[in-house]
Amino acid sequence: MKLRCIKNKTEWIEYAGITPGKIYEIEDAYVGSYSTYYIKDDDKQYKYFLKECFIELKEERNKKLEQLLDDNIENK
């Protein structure tokens, strides 16, 4: 699955090694009570990152299409 990093800072953690806007490939994983992704970071090391730092490219595309359709309907 491909994801875009949307932030590298959460309420509890600031992540070094991931870059907002960059696309990463992941393996799904769950650690403790937090939902995480297991990602090869910018330093080529696999680490766990909170899912809230990413958006699936598929989801991002669907949101953009919805926005375009909504904008098109409002402009008619």
MMTF fields as JSON, N, C-alpha, C and O atoms, coordinates in Angstrom:
{
  "mmtfVersion": "1.0.0",
  "mmtfProducer": "UNKNOWN",
  "numBonds": 303,
  "numAtoms": 304,
  "numGroups": 76,
  "numChains": 1,
  "numModels": 1,
  "chainsPerModel": [1],
  "groupsPerChain": [76],
  "chainIdList": ["A"],
  "bondAtomList": [4, 2, 8, 6, 12, 10, 16, 14, 20, 18, 24, 22, 28, 26, 32, 30, 36, 34, 40, 38, 44, 42, 48, 46, 52, 50, 56, 54, 60, 58, 64, 62, 68, 66, 72, 70, 76, 74, 80, 78, 84, 82, 88, 86, 92, 90, 96, 94, 100, 98, 104, 102, 108, 106, 112, 110, 116, 114, 120, 118, 124, 122, 128, 126, 132, 130, 136, 134, 140, 138, 144, 142, 148, 146, 152, 150, 156, 154, 160, 158, 164, 162, 168, 166, 172, 170, 176, 174, 180, 178, 184, 182, 188, 186, 192, 190, 196, 194, 200, 198, 204, 202, 208, 206, 212, 210, 216, 214, 220, 218, 224, 222, 228, 226, 232, 230, 236, 234, 240, 238, 244, 242, 248, 246, 252, 250, 256, 254, 260, 258, 264, 262, 268, 266, 272, 270, 276, 274, 280, 278, 284, 282, 288, 286, 292, 290, 296, 294, 300, 298],
  "bondOrderList": [1, 1, 1, 1, 1, 1, 1, 1, 1, 1, 1, 1, 1, 1, 1, 1, 1, 1, 1, 1, 1, 1, 1, 1, 1, 1, 1, 1, 1, 1, 1, 1, 1, 1, 1, 1, 1, 1, 1, 1, 1, 1, 1, 1, 1, 1, 1, 1, 1, 1, 1, 1, 1, 1, 1, 1, 1, 1, 1, 1, 1, 1, 1, 1, 1, 1, 1, 1, 1, 1, 1, 1, 1, 1, 1],
  "groupList": [{"groupName": "MET", "atomNameList": ["N", "CA", "C", "O"], "elementList": ["N", "C", "C", "O"], "formalChargeList": [0, 0, 0, 0], "bondAtomList": [1, 0, 2, 1, 3, 2], "bondOrderList": [1, 1, 2], "singleLetterCode": "M", "chemCompType": "L-PEPTIDE LINKING"}, {"groupName": "LYS", "atomNameList": ["N", "CA", "C", "O"], "elementList": ["N", "C", "C", "O"], "formalChargeList": [0, 0, 0, 0], "bondAtomList": [1, 0, 2, 1, 3, 2], "bondOrderList": [1, 1, 2], "singleLetterCode": "K", "chemCompType": "L-PEPTIDE LINKING"}, {"groupName": "LEU", "atomNameList": ["N", "CA", "C", "O"], "elementList": ["N", "C", "C", "O"], "formalChargeList": [0, 0, 0, 0], "bondAtomList": [1, 0, 2, 1, 3, 2], "bondOrderList": [1, 1, 2], "singleLetterCode": "L", "chemCompType": "L-PEPTIDE LINKING"}, {"groupName": "ARG", "atomNameList": ["N", "CA", "C", "O"], "elementList": ["N", "C", "C", "O"], "formalChargeList": [0, 0, 0, 0], "bondAtomList": [1, 0, 2, 1, 3, 2], "bondOrderList": [1, 1, 2], "singleLetterCode": "R", "chemCompType": "L-PEPTIDE LINKING"}, {"groupName": "CYS", "atomNameList": ["N", "CA", "C", "O"], "elementList": ["N", "C", "C", "O"], "formalChargeList": [0, 0, 0, 0], "bondAtomList": [1, 0, 2, 1, 3, 2], "bondOrderList": [1, 1, 2], "singleLetterCode": "C", "chemCompType": "L-PEPTIDE LINKING"}, {"groupName": "ILE", "atomNameList": ["N", "CA", "C", "O"], "elementList": ["N", "C", "C", "O"], "formalChargeList": [0, 0, 0, 0], "bondAtomList": [1, 0, 2, 1, 3, 2], "bondOrderList": [1, 1, 2], "singleLetterCode": "I", "chemCompType": "L-PEPTIDE LINKING"}, {"groupName": "ASN", "atomNameList": ["N", "CA", "C", "O"], "elementList": ["N", "C", "C", "O"], "formalChargeList": [0, 0, 0, 0], "bondAtomList": [1, 0, 2, 1, 3, 2], "bondOrderList": [1, 1, 2], "singleLetterCode": "N", "chemCompType": "L-PEPTIDE LINKING"}, {"groupName": "THR", "atomNameList": ["N", "CA", "C", "O"], "elementList": ["N", "C", "C", "O"], "formalChargeList": [0, 0, 0, 0], "bondAtomList": [1, 0, 2, 1, 3, 2], "bondOrderList": [1, 1, 2], "singleLetterCode": "T", "chemCompType": "L-PEPTIDE LINKING"}, {"groupName": "GLU", "atomNameList": ["N", "CA", "C", "O"], "elementList": ["N", "C", "C", "O"], "formalChargeList": [0, 0, 0, 0], "bondAtomList": [1, 0, 2, 1, 3, 2], "bondOrderList": [1, 1, 2], "singleLetterCode": "E", "chemCompType": "L-PEPTIDE LINKING"}, {"groupName": "TRP", "atomNameList": ["N", "CA", "C", "O"], "elementList": ["N", "C", "C", "O"], "formalChargeList": [0, 0, 0, 0], "bondAtomList": [1, 0, 2, 1, 3, 2], "bondOrderList": [1, 1, 2], "singleLetterCode": "W", "chemCompType": "L-PEPTIDE LINKING"}, {"groupName": "TYR", "atomNameList": ["N", "CA", "C", "O"], "elementList": ["N", "C", "C", "O"], "formalChargeList": [0, 0, 0, 0], "bondAtomList": [1, 0, 2, 1, 3, 2], "bondOrderList": [1, 1, 2], "singleLetterCode": "Y", "chemCompType": "L-PEPTIDE LINKING"}, {"groupName": "ALA", "atomNameList": ["N", "CA", "C", "O"], "elementList": ["N", "C", "C", "O"], "formalChargeList": [0, 0, 0, 0], "bondAtomList": [1, 0, 2, 1, 3, 2], "bondOrderList": [1, 1, 2], "singleLetterCode": "A", "chemCompType": "L-PEPTIDE LINKING"}, {"groupName": "GLY", "atomNameList": ["N", "CA", "C", "O"], "elementList": ["N", "C", "C", "O"], "formalChargeList": [0, 0, 0, 0], "bondAtomList": [1, 0, 2, 1, 3, 2], "bondOrderList": [1, 1, 2], "singleLetterCode": "G", "chemCompType": "PEPTIDE LINKING"}, {"groupName": "PRO", "atomNameList": ["N", "CA", "C", "O"], "elementList": ["N", "C", "C", "O"], "formalChargeList": [0, 0, 0, 0], "bondAtomList": [1, 0, 2, 1, 3, 2], "bondOrderList": [1, 1, 2], "singleLetterCode": "P", "chemCompType": "L-PEPTIDE LINKING"}, {"groupName": "ASP", "atomNameList": ["N", "CA", "C", "O"], "elementList": ["N", "C", "C", "O"], "formalChargeList": [0, 0, 0, 0], "bondAtomList": [1, 0, 2, 1, 3, 2], "bondOrderList": [1, 1, 2], "singleLetterCode": "D", "chemCompType": "L-PEPTIDE LINKING"}, {"groupName": "VAL", "atomNameList": ["N", "CA", "C", "O"], "elementList": ["N", "C", "C", "O"], "formalChargeList": [0, 0, 0, 0], "bondAtomList": [1, 0, 2, 1, 3, 2], "bondOrderList": [1, 1, 2], "singleLetterCode": "V", "chemCompType": "L-PEPTIDE LINKING"}, {"groupName": "SER", "atomNameList": ["N", "CA", "C", "O"], "elementList": ["N", "C", "C", "O"], "formalChargeList": [0, 0, 0, 0], "bondAtomList": [1, 0, 2, 1, 3, 2], "bondOrderList": [1, 1, 2], "singleLetterCode": "S", "chemCompType": "L-PEPTIDE LINKING"}, {"groupName": "GLN", "atomNameList": ["N", "CA", "C", "O"], "elementList": ["N", "C", "C", "O"], "formalChargeList": [0, 0, 0, 0], "bondAtomList": [1, 0, 2, 1, 3, 2], "bondOrderList": [1, 1, 2], "singleLetterCode": "Q", "chemCompType": "L-PEPTIDE LINKING"}, {"groupName": "PHE", "atomNameList": ["N", "CA", "C", "O"], "elementList": ["N", "C", "C", "O"], "formalChargeList": [0, 0, 0, 0], "bondAtomList": [1, 0, 2, 1, 3, 2], "bondOrderList": [1, 1, 2], "singleLetterCode": "F", "chemCompType": "L-PEPTIDE LINKING"}],
  "groupTypeList": [0, 1, 2, 3, 4, 5, 1, 6, 1, 7, 8, 9, 5, 8, 10, 11, 12, 5, 7, 13, 12, 1, 5, 10, 8, 5, 8, 14, 11, 10, 15, 12, 16, 10, 16, 7, 10, 10, 5, 1, 14, 14, 14, 1, 17, 10, 1, 10, 18, 2, 1, 8, 4, 18, 5, 8, 2, 1, 8, 8, 3, 6, 1, 1, 2, 8, 17, 2, 2, 14, 14, 6, 5, 8, 6, 1],
  "groupIdList": [1, 2, 3, 4, 5, 6, 7, 8, 9, 10, 11, 12, 13, 14, 15, 16, 17, 18, 19, 20, 21, 22, 23, 24, 25, 26, 27, 28, 29, 30, 31, 32, 33, 34, 35, 36, 37, 38, 39, 40, 41, 42, 43, 44, 45, 46, 47, 48, 49, 50, 51, 52, 53, 54, 55, 56, 57, 58, 59, 60, 61, 62, 63, 64, 65, 66, 67, 68, 69, 70, 71, 72, 73, 74, 75, 76],
  "secStructList": [7, 3, 3, 3, 3, 7, 7, 1, 5, 7, 1, 1, 7, 5, 7, 1, 1, 7, 7, 6, 6, 7, 3, 3, 3, 3, 3, 3, 3, 3, 3, 6, 6, 3, 3, 3, 3, 3, 3, 3, 7, 6, 6, 1, 7, 3, 3, 3, 3, 3, 4, 4, 4, 3, 3, 3, 2, 2, 2, 2, 2, 2, 2, 2, 2, 2, 2, 2, 2, 2, 2, 2, 2, 2, 6, 7],
  "xCoordList": [0.845, 0.0, 0.899, 1.946, 0.468, 1.241, 0.537, -0.683, 1.341, 0.833, 1.625, 2.802, 0.949, 1.644, 1.759, 0.783, 2.941, 3.135, 2.458, 2.75, 1.552, 0.871, 1.383, 1.11, 2.127, 2.758, 3.789, 3.695, 4.765, 5.768, 5.786, 6.773, 4.678, 4.556, 3.139, 2.168, 3.029, 1.731, 1.638, 2.538, 0.552, 0.365, 1.471, 1.886, 1.952, 2.92, 4.331, 5.3, 4.459, 5.757, 6.09, 5.222, 7.339, 7.831, 8.758, 9.729, 8.449, 9.195, 10.26, 9.974, 11.483, 12.529, 12.529, 12.179, 12.909, 13.036, 11.895, 11.987, 10.797, 9.739, 9.504, 9.625, 9.167, 9.051, 7.63, 7.129, 6.961, 5.623, 5.636, 6.514, 4.639, 4.523, 5.142, 4.79, 6.054, 6.736, 5.849, 5.079, 5.977, 5.205, 6.047, 7.218, 5.412, 6.068, 5.239, 4.03, 5.9, 5.21, 5.262, 6.256, 4.194, 4.109, 3.683, 3.209, 3.882, 3.298, 2.47, 2.967, 1.212, 0.327, 0.815, 1.258, 0.734, 1.123, 0.395, -0.021, 0.25, -0.404, 0.467, 0.897, 0.725, 1.572, 0.795, 0.321, 0.663, -0.048, -1.454, -2.153, -1.867, -3.209, -3.215, -4.273, -2.071, -1.979, -1.869, -1.163, -2.572, -2.517, -1.338, -1.236, -0.463, 0.763, 1.03, 0.438, 1.932, 2.47, 3.939, 4.634, 4.396, 5.808, 6.4, 6.107, 7.232, 7.683, 9.189, 9.837, 9.736, 11.152, 11.266, 10.747, 11.945, 12.027, 13.063, 13.623, 13.307, 14.241, 15.672, 16.479, 15.98, 17.312, 17.382, 18.354, 16.323, 16.251, 16.176, 16.564, 15.676, 15.497, 14.004, 13.238, 13.588, 12.186, 11.869, 12.578, 10.776, 10.313, 8.794, 8.164, 8.213, 6.768, 6.427, 7.071, 5.387, 4.894, 3.382, 2.717, 2.836, 1.386, 0.694, 1.173, -0.441, -1.183, -1.654, -1.822, -1.868, -2.365, -1.387, -1.748, -0.169, 0.829, 0.741, 1.499, -0.176, -0.23, -1.659, -2.619, -1.774, -3.042, -2.771, -1.773, -3.675, -3.535, -3.731, -4.605, -2.93, -3.055, -4.459, -5.007, -5.027, -6.384, -7.388, -8.253, -7.271, -8.161, -7.938, -8.892, -6.683, -6.354, -6.98, -7.556, -6.863, -7.44, -8.954, -9.522, -9.61, -11.065, -11.513, -12.523, -10.779, -11.118, -10.989, -11.827, -9.942, -9.752, -10.861, -11.364, -11.251, -12.341, -13.653, -14.392, -13.952, -15.159, -15.157, -16.174, -14.019, -13.903, -14.137, -14.836, -13.557, -13.768, -15.23, -15.772, -15.866, -17.289, -18.127, -19.036, -17.842, -18.584, -18.395, -19.356, -17.169, -16.888, -17.624, -18.138, -17.677, -18.353, -19.85, -20.461, -20.448, -21.887, -22.192, -23.189, -21.362, -21.593, -21.471, -22.124, -20.658, -20.444, -21.496, -21.465, -22.428, -23.49, -24.668, -25.649],
  "yCoordList": [-1.164, 0.0, 1.237, 1.262, 2.263, 3.499, 4.581, 4.736, 5.327, 6.384, 7.664, 7.634, 8.792, 10.072, 10.531, 10.491, 10.96, 11.517, 12.887, 13.743, 13.099, 14.387, 15.207, 16.403, 14.549, 15.272, 14.367, 13.143, 14.963, 14.159, 14.494, 14.255, 15.049, 15.39, 15.056, 15.417, 14.372, 14.056, 14.752, 15.492, 14.508, 15.116, 14.698, 15.48, 13.45, 12.91, 12.794, 12.838, 12.645, 12.287, 13.185, 13.505, 13.586, 14.227, 13.231, 12.769, 12.903, 11.884, 12.496, 13.363, 12.036, 12.321, 11.131, 10.02, 11.35, 10.225, 10.072, 9.26, 10.848, 10.866, 12.31, 13.232, 12.49, 13.825, 14.08, 13.34, 15.129, 15.451, 15.658, 16.327, 15.068, 15.156, 13.979, 13.71, 13.279, 12.144, 10.897, 10.704, 10.059, 8.815, 7.659, 7.512, 6.835, 5.673, 4.428, 4.512, 3.273, 1.986, 1.358, 1.492, 0.675, 0.18, -1.274, -1.881, -1.798, -3.059, -2.728, -2.094, -3.153, -2.864, -3.558, -4.705, -2.863, -3.459, -2.734, -1.586, -3.402, -2.811, -3.04, -4.163, -1.977, -2.076, -1.511, -0.376, -2.279, -1.806, -1.378, -2.08, -0.218, 0.278, 1.254, 1.774, 1.512, 2.468, 1.747, 0.747, 2.271, 1.704, 2.343, 3.567, 1.505, 2.011, 1.381, 0.367, 2.01, 1.452, 1.143, 1.85, 0.1, -0.289, 0.172, -0.402, 1.206, 1.9, 2.01, 2.188, 1.901, 2.186, 3.703, 4.31, 4.319, 5.778, 6.328, 5.583, 7.626, 8.284, 7.771, 7.893, 7.198, 6.64, 5.153, 4.472, 4.656, 3.254, 2.26, 1.102, 2.707, 1.83, 1.642, 2.603, 0.401, 0.138, 0.569, 0.225, 1.337, 1.809, 1.85, 1.825, 1.915, 2.063, 3.543, 4.29, 3.958, 5.328, 5.3, 4.43, 6.249, 6.314, 6.586, 7.367, 5.923, 6.07, 7.5, 7.911, 8.259, 9.626, 10.524, 11.631, 10.067, 10.847, 10.627, 11.233, 9.769, 9.384, 9.356, 9.267, 9.435, 9.219, 8.255, 8.382, 7.289, 6.371, 7.164, 8.028, 6.881, 7.596, 7.432, 8.362, 6.259, 5.99, 6.922, 7.5, 7.065, 7.944, 9.408, 10.171, 9.783, 11.152, 11.471, 12.543, 10.538, 10.722, 10.881, 11.775, 10.022, 10.095, 11.422, 11.983, 11.926, 13.222, 14.353, 15.253, 14.309, 15.342, 15.279, 16.316, 14.061, 13.918, 14.448, 15.139, 14.138, 14.65, 16.168, 16.804, 16.743, 18.196, 18.817, 19.823, 18.222, 18.724, 18.637, 19.57, 17.525, 17.371, 18.37, 18.972, 18.565, 19.546, 20.951, 21.717, 21.298, 22.624, 22.811, 23.895, 21.76, 21.823, 22.04, 22.822, 21.345, 21.47, 22.881, 23.477, 23.418, 24.749, 25.845, 26.882, 25.634, 26.656, 26.637, 27.483, 25.685, 25.625, 26.451, 26.52],
  "zCoordList": [0.0, 0.0, 0.0, 0.647, -0.739, -0.78, 0.018, -0.043, 0.77, 1.638, 1.415, 1.056, 1.637, 1.64, 3.09, 3.838, 3.478, 4.812, 4.846, 4.011, 5.811, 5.918, 7.104, 7.208, 7.993, 9.098, 9.753, 9.66, 10.41, 11.105, 12.595, 13.291, 13.064, 14.482, 14.932, 14.268, 16.052, 16.629, 17.981, 18.377, 18.668, 19.993, 20.956, 21.811, 20.811, 21.76, 21.207, 21.966, 19.885, 19.296, 18.119, 17.306, 18.031, 16.811, 16.142, 16.741, 14.89, 14.168, 13.274, 12.448, 13.449, 12.475, 11.525, 11.923, 10.299, 9.382, 8.397, 7.476, 8.568, 7.568, 7.153, 7.959, 5.888, 5.314, 4.827, 3.98, 5.354, 4.86, 3.346, 2.802, 2.681, 1.232, 0.499, -0.65, 1.144, 0.514, 0.57, 1.511, -0.457, -0.537, -0.02, -0.369, 0.831, 1.433, 1.142, 0.928, 1.134, 1.032, 2.415, 3.128, 2.791, 4.168, 4.248, 3.288, 5.454, 5.872, 7.104, 8.035, 7.115, 8.244, 9.504, 9.456, 10.63, 11.912, 13.031, 12.877, 14.134, 15.295, 16.516, 16.78, 17.256, 18.437, 19.618, 19.561, 20.671, 21.85, 21.476, 20.746, 21.98, 21.693, 20.52, 20.168, 19.914, 18.819, 17.486, 17.354, 16.519, 15.18, 14.45, 14.359, 13.94, 13.331, 11.974, 11.604, 11.25, 10.013, 10.23, 10.959, 9.602, 9.638, 8.317, 7.268, 8.363, 7.16, 7.132, 8.163, 5.935, 5.735, 5.645, 4.708, 6.618, 6.675, 5.692, 4.888, 5.764, 4.849, 4.997, 4.075, 6.158, 6.404, 6.057, 6.384, 5.381, 4.93, 6.084, 5.931, 7.244, 8.395, 8.627, 8.559, 8.902, 9.19, 10.616, 11.562, 10.746, 12.053, 12.041, 10.984, 13.248, 13.392, 13.506, 14.243, 12.75, 12.801, 12.95, 12.389, 13.704, 13.884, 12.553, 11.731, 12.363, 11.117, 10.885, 9.737, 11.942, 11.775, 11.025, 10.626, 10.833, 10.098, 8.586, 7.829, 8.144, 6.734, 6.213, 6.978, 4.892, 4.216, 3.062, 2.352, 2.887, 1.759, 0.475, 0.408, -0.54, -1.809, -2.388, -2.98, -2.215, -2.697, -2.012, -2.671, -0.7, 0.062, -0.331, -0.481, -0.495, -0.893, -2.257, -2.445, -3.2, -4.53, -4.437, -5.064, -3.658, -3.525, -2.918, -3.342, -1.938, -1.328, -2.349, -2.389, -3.17, -4.198, -5.241, -5.672, -5.655, -6.619, -6.047, -6.747, -4.791, -4.141, -4.111, -4.388, -3.774, -3.708, -5.086, -5.203, -6.123, -7.483, -7.886, -8.478, -7.569, -7.892, -7.129, -7.7, -5.838, -5.033, -5.582, -5.668, -5.953, -6.502, -7.821, -8.097, -8.64, -9.931, -9.744, -10.472, -8.764, -8.503, -7.982, -8.389, -7.1, -6.532, -7.593, -7.481, -8.6, -9.622, -10.722, -11.615, -10.675, -11.708, -11.314, -12.054]
}
